[in-house]
Every structure is written in structure tokens, then in C-alpha cells.
Amino acid sequence: MKKYFLIPSIALTLAFASCGGNNNNNNANNADATSEEVSNASTETVEGIENVQISNTWTVEGNDQMKFNIELIRVKAGEPVEITFKNVGTMPKESMGHNLVILKPGVDLATFGGEASSAADNEYIPKSSLTSIVAHTKLLGPGEEDKITVTLEKGVYDYICSFPGHFGVMKGKIVAE
């Protein structure tokens, strides 16, 4: 009878010992993976970028369907980039205003968008997240346009419209090479 209790106890002990013994290796592997993710973030490849011509002058339009007409921009890193943003919609600014906000690499879009939605007093640019923003246009109504000039380091930058609810569909990427 003791044999029946001894065998499962030994098996259980071995199982626990084998699980606990690799913690150092798993942590080392996780550290390596984290280092790889950080280095890959700066060299991230964006699908379709090879089909986009490099230019440091762009005109992007936003419309009443909450869409940018350009969702992928390719620029030369380290040189001034000029982006003209136009709201080509017809709906009033209060219900369908648009802006173009360039975010630093790695900024969580949902978190930023949530903060932006409560920043009506600052044209939906949250003061608490200014360190997450590279540059932004003014909030535009129908027929209005604004221009920003920025110099970007090599990397991939998200751009969004921060008007409440727009960031989920009104977004694009800038690849600086």
C-alpha cells in the first residue's frame, strides 16, 4: 500500500523540481527576447513600404468618413519633413473635426486616444501626454488646412486623428529611413 503513495509522491516532486529548475534560463531567454524586441522596433518593417516613394513633402486629407487619404508615408530621416493636412469633409468641426498627430514610436494608441478624448479644451491634444507627441496640426473644420514641419530620426511613427473616437480608424504610419 505504501508503494502506491510513494510513486505519485516521487513523480510530483520530480515535476515540481523540473519546473523550478529552469527559471534562470527562462528569465535569460526573456531578457534576450526583450532586447531583440527593442532593437527590432527601430528597424521594424512596414508592409507595403517598398511601394511608397520617399518624399519629405506630403499632403494628407481627412474626410467625413473618418479616413486619411494616405495611410503610409516614407521620408528621409534626419531631414525636415513638411506635412500639409486638409479637412476635405463638409460636416461641422464640433462633430467631425480632424487633426493629424504624429506620435513617438511605441506610444499605445488606445491609451493616448482615451486621454485625448477628454482634452476638448485643448483641441483633443492631452497636456498629460505632450511627451508622447512629435508634432500635431490644429483641429480643423471643413475646408481648413494646417502645415507642420518636423525632422524625424530613423524609425516608424504612428499618426492619428485625436478627435474622440477617430483614432481607431483614422491612422497611418510614417517610416523614416
MIDOSE-1310 file (N, C-alpha, C; in nm, 2 decimals, decimal comma, always signed):
residues 177
mkky	+0,08/-0,12/+0,00/+0,00/+0,00/+0,00/+0,09/+0,13/+0,00; +0,20/+0,12/+0,07/+0,29/+0,24/+0,08/+0,35/+0,26/-0,06; +0,37/+0,16/-0,14/+0,43/+0,18/-0,27/+0,34/+0,27/-0,36; +0,20/+0,25/-0,35/+0,11/+0,33/-0,43/+0,12/+0,48/-0,39
flip	+0,15/+0,51/-0,27/+0,16/+0,65/-0,23/+0,30/+0,71/-0,26; +0,40/+0,62/-0,26/+0,54/+0,66/-0,28/+0,56/+0,70/-0,43; +0,51/+0,63/-0,52/+0,53/+0,65/-0,66/+0,47/+0,79/-0,71; +0,35/+0,82/-0,67/+0,29/+0,95/-0,71/+0,37/+1,07/-0,64
sial	+0,41/+1,04/-0,52/+0,49/+1,15/-0,45/+0,62/+1,18/-0,52; +0,69/+1,08/-0,56/+0,82/+1,09/-0,63/+0,79/+1,16/-0,76; +0,69/+1,12/-0,83/+0,66/+1,18/-0,96/+0,62/+1,33/-0,95; +0,55/+1,36/-0,85/+0,51/+1,50/-0,82/+0,63/+1,59/-0,78
tlaf	+0,72/+1,53/-0,70/+0,84/+1,60/-0,66/+0,93/+1,63/-0,78; +0,94/+1,53/-0,87/+1,02/+1,55/-0,99/+0,96/+1,66/-1,08; +0,83/+1,66/-1,09/+0,76/+1,75/-1,18/+0,79/+1,90/-1,12; +0,77/+1,91/-0,99/+0,80/+2,05/-0,93/+0,94/+2,09/-0,95
ascg	+1,03/+2,00/-0,93/+1,18/+2,03/-0,94/+1,21/+2,07/-1,08; +1,16/+2,00/-1,18/+1,19/+2,03/-1,32/+1,13/+2,16/-1,36; +1,02/+2,20/-1,31/+0,96/+2,33/-1,34/+1,04/+2,44/-1,28; +1,08/+2,43/-1,16/+1,15/+2,53/-1,09/+1,30/+2,55/-1,14
gnnn	+1,36/+2,45/-1,19/+1,50/+2,45/-1,22/+1,53/+2,53/-1,34; +1,44/+2,56/-1,43/+1,47/+2,64/-1,55/+1,43/+2,79/-1,54; +1,40/+2,84/-1,42/+1,36/+2,98/-1,41/+1,47/+3,07/-1,46; +1,59/+3,04/-1,42/+1,70/+3,13/-1,46/+1,72/+3,13/-1,61
nnna	+1,71/+3,01/-1,68/+1,72/+3,01/-1,82/+1,60/+3,08/-1,89; +1,48/+3,07/-1,84/+1,37/+3,14/-1,89/+1,38/+3,29/-1,88; +1,43/+3,33/-1,76/+1,45/+3,47/-1,75/+1,55/+3,53/-1,84; +1,66/+3,45/-1,86/+1,76/+3,49/-1,95/+1,71/+3,50/-2,09
nnad	+1,63/+3,40/-2,13/+1,57/+3,40/-2,26/+1,47/+3,51/-2,28; +1,40/+3,55/-2,18/+1,30/+3,66/-2,18/+1,38/+3,79/-2,19; +1,49/+3,80/-2,13/+1,57/+3,92/-2,14/+1,63/+3,94/-2,28; +1,67/+3,82/-2,34/+1,72/+3,83/-2,48/+1,60/+3,87/-2,57
atse	+1,49/+3,81/-2,55/+1,37/+3,85/-2,63/+1,34/+3,99/-2,62; +1,34/+4,05/-2,50/+1,31/+4,19/-2,48/+1,41/+4,27/-2,55; +1,54/+4,24/-2,54/+1,64/+4,32/-2,61/+1,62/+4,31/-2,76; +1,58/+4,19/-2,81/+1,55/+4,18/-2,96/+1,44/+4,27/-3,00
evsn	+1,33/+4,27/-2,91/+1,21/+4,35/-2,95/+1,25/+4,50/-2,95; +1,33/+4,54/-2,86/+1,37/+4,68/-2,86/+1,45/+4,72/-2,98; +1,54/+4,63/-3,02/+1,62/+4,66/-3,14/+1,54/+4,64/-3,27; +1,44/+4,55/-3,27/+1,36/+4,54/-3,39/+1,26/+4,65/-3,40
aste	+1,23/+4,72/-3,29/+1,13/+4,83/-3,30/+1,19/+4,94/-3,39; +1,32/+4,96/-3,38/+1,37/+5,07/-3,46/+1,39/+5,03/-3,61; +1,40/+4,90/-3,63/+1,42/+4,85/-3,77/+1,29/+4,78/-3,82; +1,18/+4,81/-3,76/+1,05/+4,75/-3,79/+1,02/+4,77/-3,94
tveg	+0,98/+4,66/-4,01/+0,94/+4,68/-4,15/+0,79/+4,69/-4,16; +0,75/+4,78/-4,24/+0,60/+4,80/-4,26/+0,56/+4,75/-4,40; +0,46/+4,67/-4,39/+0,41/+4,61/-4,52/+0,37/+4,71/-4,62; +0,42/+4,70/-4,74/+0,39/+4,79/-4,85/+0,48/+4,91/-4,86
ienv	+0,57/+4,93/-4,77/+0,66/+5,05/-4,77/+0,74/+5,05/-4,90; +0,78/+4,94/-4,95/+0,86/+4,94/-5,07/+0,79/+5,00/-5,19; +0,65/+5,01/-5,18/+0,57/+5,07/-5,29/+0,55/+5,21/-5,28; +0,60/+5,27/-5,17/+0,58/+5,42/-5,14/+0,71/+5,49/-5,17
qisn	+0,70/+5,60/-5,25/+0,81/+5,68/-5,29/+0,86/+5,76/-5,17; +0,99/+5,78/-5,15/+1,04/+5,87/-5,05/+1,02/+6,01/-5,09; +0,96/+6,09/-5,00/+0,94/+6,23/-5,02/+0,93/+6,30/-4,88; +0,99/+6,41/-4,87/+0,98/+6,49/-4,74/+0,87/+6,60/-4,75
twtv	+0,79/+6,59/-4,85/+0,68/+6,69/-4,86/+0,55/+6,61/-4,89; +0,45/+6,61/-4,80/+0,33/+6,53/-4,82/+0,21/+6,62/-4,79; +0,10/+6,59/-4,86/-0,03/+6,65/-4,83/-0,13/+6,53/-4,80; -0,19/+6,54/-4,68/-0,28/+6,43/-4,63/-0,41/+6,50/-4,61
egnd	-0,52/+6,42/-4,65/-0,65/+6,47/-4,64/-0,73/+6,38/-4,54; -0,82/+6,45/-4,46/-0,91/+6,38/-4,38/-1,05/+6,41/-4,42; -1,14/+6,31/-4,41/-1,28/+6,33/-4,47/-1,39/+6,29/-4,36; -1,51/+6,31/-4,40/-1,63/+6,28/-4,32/-1,65/+6,13/-4,29
qmkf	-1,58/+6,05/-4,36/-1,59/+5,90/-4,33/-1,48/+5,86/-4,24; -1,41/+5,96/-4,17/-1,30/+5,93/-4,07/-1,19/+5,85/-4,14; -1,14/+5,89/-4,25/-1,03/+5,83/-4,32/-0,93/+5,93/-4,36; -0,80/+5,89/-4,35/-0,70/+5,97/-4,42/-0,68/+5,91/-4,56
niel	-0,66/+6,00/-4,65/-0,64/+5,95/-4,79/-0,50/+5,88/-4,81; -0,41/+5,91/-4,72/-0,28/+5,85/-4,72/-0,25/+5,78/-4,59; -0,22/+5,65/-4,58/-0,20/+5,59/-4,46/-0,06/+5,54/-4,44; +0,03/+5,56/-4,54/+0,17/+5,52/-4,53/+0,25/+5,63/-4,60
irvk	+0,34/+5,68/-4,52/+0,43/+5,79/-4,57/+0,58/+5,74/-4,55; +0,66/+5,77/-4,64/+0,80/+5,73/-4,64/+0,88/+5,86/-4,65; +0,97/+5,88/-4,56/+1,05/+6,00/-4,56/+1,20/+5,97/-4,53; +1,29/+6,07/-4,56/+1,43/+6,06/-4,53/+1,45/+6,11/-4,39
agep	+1,51/+6,02/-4,31/+1,54/+6,05/-4,17/+1,64/+6,16/-4,16; +1,63/+6,25/-4,06/+1,73/+6,35/-4,03/+1,71/+6,47/-4,12; +1,61/+6,48/-4,20/+1,59/+6,60/-4,28/+1,45/+6,65/-4,26; +1,42/+6,78/-4,27/+1,29/+6,83/-4,25/+1,18/+6,77/-4,33
veit	+1,07/+6,74/-4,27/+0,95/+6,68/-4,34/+0,84/+6,78/-4,32; +0,78/+6,81/-4,44/+0,67/+6,91/-4,44/+0,54/+6,83/-4,47; +0,44/+6,84/-4,38/+0,31/+6,77/-4,40/+0,20/+6,88/-4,39; +0,13/+6,89/-4,50/+0,01/+6,97/-4,51/-0,11/+6,88/-4,49
fknv	-0,19/+6,92/-4,39/-0,31/+6,84/-4,36/-0,44/+6,92/-4,39; -0,53/+6,86/-4,47/-0,65/+6,93/-4,51/-0,77/+6,85/-4,47; -0,87/+6,92/-4,41/-1,00/+6,86/-4,38/-1,09/+6,88/-4,50; -1,11/+6,78/-4,58/-1,19/+6,79/-4,71/-1,34/+6,76/-4,68
gtmp	-1,38/+6,73/-4,56/-1,51/+6,70/-4,52/-1,60/+6,82/-4,53; -1,73/+6,80/-4,50/-1,83/+6,91/-4,50/-1,90/+6,92/-4,37; -1,88/+6,83/-4,28/-1,95/+6,83/-4,15/-1,88/+6,93/-4,06; -1,96/+6,99/-3,96/-1,90/+7,09/-3,87/-1,79/+7,04/-3,79
kesm	-1,70/+7,13/-3,76/-1,58/+7,10/-3,67/-1,62/+7,03/-3,54; -1,73/+7,08/-3,48/-1,78/+7,03/-3,35/-1,82/+6,88/-3,35; -1,86/+6,83/-3,47/-1,90/+6,69/-3,48/-1,80/+6,60/-3,56; -1,72/+6,67/-3,65/-1,63/+6,59/-3,73/-1,50/+6,67/-3,76
ghnl	-1,45/+6,72/-3,65/-1,32/+6,79/-3,67/-1,21/+6,69/-3,68; -1,10/+6,73/-3,75/-0,99/+6,64/-3,77/-0,86/+6,71/-3,74; -0,76/+6,64/-3,70/-0,62/+6,69/-3,69/-0,53/+6,57/-3,72; -0,40/+6,60/-3,73/-0,30/+6,50/-3,76/-0,20/+6,51/-3,65
vilk	-0,19/+6,40/-3,57/-0,10/+6,40/-3,46/+0,01/+6,29/-3,48; +0,14/+6,32/-3,49/+0,24/+6,23/-3,50/+0,29/+6,19/-3,37; +0,29/+6,06/-3,34/+0,33/+6,01/-3,21/+0,47/+5,95/-3,21; +0,53/+5,95/-3,10/+0,66/+5,89/-3,09/+0,65/+5,74/-3,10
pgvd	+0,75/+5,67/-3,14/+0,74/+5,52/-3,15/+0,71/+5,46/-3,02; +0,63/+5,36/-3,02/+0,59/+5,28/-2,90/+0,48/+5,34/-2,82; +0,42/+5,45/-2,86/+0,31/+5,51/-2,78/+0,18/+5,42/-2,81; +0,12/+5,38/-2,70/+0,00/+5,30/-2,71/-0,12/+5,39/-2,76
latf	-0,17/+5,35/-2,88/-0,28/+5,43/-2,94/-0,40/+5,44/-2,86; -0,45/+5,33/-2,80/-0,57/+5,33/-2,72/-0,56/+5,42/-2,60; -0,45/+5,41/-2,53/-0,43/+5,49/-2,41/-0,42/+5,64/-2,45; -0,35/+5,67/-2,55/-0,34/+5,81/-2,60/-0,48/+5,86/-2,64
ggea	-0,55/+5,78/-2,72/-0,68/+5,82/-2,77/-0,78/+5,84/-2,66; -0,77/+5,76/-2,55/-0,86/+5,78/-2,44/-0,83/+5,91/-2,36; -0,70/+5,94/-2,35/-0,66/+6,07/-2,29/-0,70/+6,19/-2,37; -0,69/+6,17/-2,50/-0,72/+6,28/-2,60/-0,87/+6,31/-2,59
ssaa	-0,95/+6,21/-2,58/-1,10/+6,23/-2,58/-1,15/+6,32/-2,47; -1,07/+6,34/-2,36/-1,11/+6,42/-2,25/-1,04/+6,56/-2,25; -0,97/+6,59/-2,37/-0,90/+6,71/-2,38/-0,96/+6,81/-2,48; -1,09/+6,82/-2,47/-1,16/+6,91/-2,56/-1,12/+7,06/-2,55
dney	-1,08/+7,10/-2,43/-1,03/+7,23/-2,41/-0,90/+7,27/-2,48; -0,83/+7,16/-2,52/-0,70/+7,18/-2,59/-0,70/+7,12/-2,73; -0,82/+7,12/-2,80/-0,83/+7,06/-2,93/-0,79/+6,92/-2,93; -0,83/+6,84/-2,83/-0,80/+6,70/-2,82/-0,66/+6,66/-2,82
ipks	-0,57/+6,75/-2,77/-0,43/+6,72/-2,75/-0,41/+6,72/-2,60; -0,40/+6,60/-2,54/-0,39/+6,59/-2,40/-0,26/+6,65/-2,34; -0,27/+6,74/-2,25/-0,15/+6,80/-2,19/-0,07/+6,70/-2,12; -0,14/+6,60/-2,06/-0,07/+6,49/-1,99/+0,02/+6,40/-2,08
slts	+0,00/+6,41/-2,21/+0,07/+6,32/-2,30/+0,16/+6,40/-2,40; +0,19/+6,52/-2,37/+0,27/+6,60/-2,46/+0,40/+6,54/-2,50; +0,46/+6,46/-2,40/+0,59/+6,39/-2,43/+0,57/+6,28/-2,52; +0,45/+6,23/-2,55/+0,43/+6,13/-2,65/+0,41/+6,18/-2,79
ivah	+0,41/+6,31/-2,81/+0,38/+6,37/-2,94/+0,50/+6,43/-3,00; +0,52/+6,40/-3,13/+0,63/+6,46/-3,20/+0,59/+6,59/-3,26; +0,47/+6,60/-3,32/+0,41/+6,72/-3,37/+0,26/+6,70/-3,40; +0,19/+6,81/-3,41/+0,05/+6,80/-3,45/+0,00/+6,92/-3,51
tkll	-0,11/+6,91/-3,59/-0,17/+7,02/-3,65/-0,28/+7,07/-3,56; -0,34/+7,18/-3,60/-0,46/+7,23/-3,52/-0,58/+7,14/-3,56; -0,68/+7,15/-3,48/-0,81/+7,08/-3,51/-0,88/+7,16/-3,62; -0,91/+7,09/-3,73/-0,96/+7,16/-3,85/-1,11/+7,13/-3,87
gpge	-1,18/+7,23/-3,92/-1,31/+7,22/-3,97/-1,31/+7,20/-4,12; -1,43/+7,19/-4,18/-1,44/+7,17/-4,32/-1,37/+7,28/-4,40; -1,29/+7,23/-4,50/-1,22/+7,32/-4,59/-1,09/+7,39/-4,53; -1,06/+7,36/-4,41/-0,94/+7,42/-4,34/-0,82/+7,33/-4,37
edki	-0,70/+7,39/-4,36/-0,58/+7,32/-4,37/-0,47/+7,38/-4,27; -0,37/+7,30/-4,24/-0,26/+7,34/-4,15/-0,14/+7,26/-4,19; -0,03/+7,32/-4,16/+0,10/+7,26/-4,21/+0,19/+7,25/-4,09; +0,26/+7,13/-4,08/+0,36/+7,11/-3,98/+0,49/+7,07/-4,05
tvtl	+0,60/+7,11/-3,98/+0,74/+7,07/-4,03/+0,81/+7,01/-3,91; +0,87/+6,89/-3,94/+0,93/+6,82/-3,83/+1,05/+6,74/-3,89; +1,15/+6,71/-3,81/+1,26/+6,63/-3,85/+1,26/+6,50/-3,77; +1,25/+6,39/-3,84/+1,24/+6,26/-3,77/+1,36/+6,18/-3,77
ekgv	+1,39/+6,11/-3,66/+1,50/+6,02/-3,66/+1,45/+5,89/-3,73; +1,55/+5,80/-3,76/+1,51/+5,67/-3,82/+1,41/+5,60/-3,73; +1,30/+5,55/-3,79/+1,20/+5,47/-3,71/+1,07/+5,47/-3,78; +0,97/+5,42/-3,71/+0,83/+5,41/-3,75/+0,75/+5,49/-3,65
ydyi	+0,67/+5,58/-3,71/+0,59/+5,67/-3,63/+0,44/+5,65/-3,67; +0,36/+5,63/-3,57/+0,21/+5,63/-3,59/+0,16/+5,78/-3,60; +0,07/+5,80/-3,69/-0,01/+5,93/-3,69/-0,16/+5,90/-3,68; -0,23/+5,98/-3,61/-0,37/+5,96/-3,59/-0,44/+6,09/-3,59
csfp	-0,58/+6,09/-3,59/-0,66/+6,20/-3,56/-0,71/+6,17/-3,42; -0,69/+6,27/-3,33/-0,72/+6,26/-3,19/-0,86/+6,30/-3,15; -0,94/+6,34/-3,25/-1,08/+6,37/-3,22/-1,15/+6,25/-3,16; -1,23/+6,26/-3,06/-1,29/+6,14/-2,99/-1,34/+6,04/-3,09
ghfg	-1,29/+5,92/-3,07/-1,34/+5,80/-3,15/-1,27/+5,78/-3,28; -1,20/+5,88/-3,33/-1,14/+5,87/-3,46/-1,01/+5,79/-3,47; -0,93/+5,79/-3,36/-0,80/+5,73/-3,37/-0,80/+5,58/-3,40; -0,92/+5,51/-3,38/-0,92/+5,37/-3,41/-0,92/+5,34/-3,56
vmkg	-0,97/+5,43/-3,64/-0,98/+5,40/-3,79/-0,90/+5,51/-3,87; -0,88/+5,62/-3,81/-0,81/+5,73/-3,88/-0,67/+5,74/-3,83; -0,59/+5,65/-3,90/-0,45/+5,64/-3,85/-0,36/+5,60/-3,97; -0,23/+5,62/-3,95/-0,14/+5,58/-4,06/+0,00/+5,57/-4,00
kiva	+0,10/+5,54/-4,08/+0,24/+5,53/-4,03/+0,33/+5,61/-4,12; +0,43/+5,67/-4,05/+0,54/+5,74/-4,12/+0,67/+5,65/-4,10; +0,73/+5,62/-4,21/+0,86/+5,54/-4,20/+0,97/+5,64/-4,23; +1,06/+5,66/-4,14/+1,17/+5,75/-4,16/+1,30/+5,66/-4,18
e	+1,36/+5,67/-4,30/+1,47/+5,58/-4,33/+1,60/+5,65/-4,34
